[in-house]
Amino acid sequence: MRVLVKFFGGIRKIVGASEKEYELKEGARVSDILQILLQNFPEIEREQVLFALNHKYATLEDELKDGDEVAIFPPVNGG
């Protein structure tokens, strides 16, 4: 299955792209995306990040489906 991952803030700078598409096996979870990113960009581990799945906050345990969109972004502060 294919999943589109969008990057924001410091993560975008680390990855060097605003989005990338990943091919994953059925049953993959948000945590699988994070593991792929950590393997390729270990400096991401120093960043605090949140996840959204199809425009709703997500956890690492949320299961992905073909065509899903995952966003990875820093915590947002209000003021």
C-alpha positions in Angstrom: 0.0 0.0 0.0 1.1 3.6 -0.6 1.0 6.3 2.1 1.8 10.0 1.6 3.8 11.5 4.5 4.0 15.3 4.8 6.7 17.0 6.9 6.5 20.3 8.7 8.9 22.5 10.8 12.3 21.1 11.7 11.4 17.6 10.3 10.9 19.1 6.9 14.5 20.6 7.1 15.9 17.3 8.3 14.2 15.2 5.6 14.8 17.9 2.9 11.4 17.6 1.4 7.8 18.7 2.2 6.4 15.2 1.4 7.4 11.7 0.4 5.4 8.7 -0.6 6.2 5.3 1.1 5.3 1.8 0.1 4.3 -0.2 3.2 3.0 -3.7 3.9 -0.7 -4.2 4.9 -1.2 -3.7 8.6 1.5 -1.1 8.9 1.1 1.5 11.7 2.2 5.1 12.2 5.1 3.7 14.2 6.4 1.9 11.1 6.7 5.3 9.3 8.6 6.7 12.3 11.0 3.7 12.2 11.7 4.2 8.5 12.4 7.8 9.1 14.7 7.1 12.1 16.7 4.7 10.0 17.2 7.2 7.3 17.4 10.4 9.4 18.5 9.5 12.9 18.6 13.1 14.0 14.8 13.1 14.0 15.1 11.3 17.4 16.1 14.7 18.9 12.9 16.3 17.7 9.5 16.4 19.5 6.9 15.4 17.0 3.2 14.9 16.7 1.3 12.9 14.1 -1.9 13.3 12.2 -3.6 10.7 10.1 -5.9 12.1 7.4 -6.1 15.5 9.2 -6.8 14.1 12.7 -4.3 13.6 15.5 -2.9 10.1 15.5 -0.9 7.8 17.8 1.9 5.5 16.9 -0.4 2.5 17.1 -2.9 3.8 14.5 -3.2 1.4 11.5 -2.6 2.8 8.0 -4.6 2.1 4.9 -3.8 2.5 1.2 -4.0 6.2 0.2 -3.7 7.5 3.8 -2.0 10.8 4.5 0.3 11.1 7.5 1.6 14.5 8.7 4.5 14.8 11.0 4.9 18.2 12.8 6.3 19.9 15.9 4.1 20.6 18.9 2.1 23.8 18.4 2.1 26.5 21.1 -0.8 28.9 21.4 -0.6 32.3 22.8 
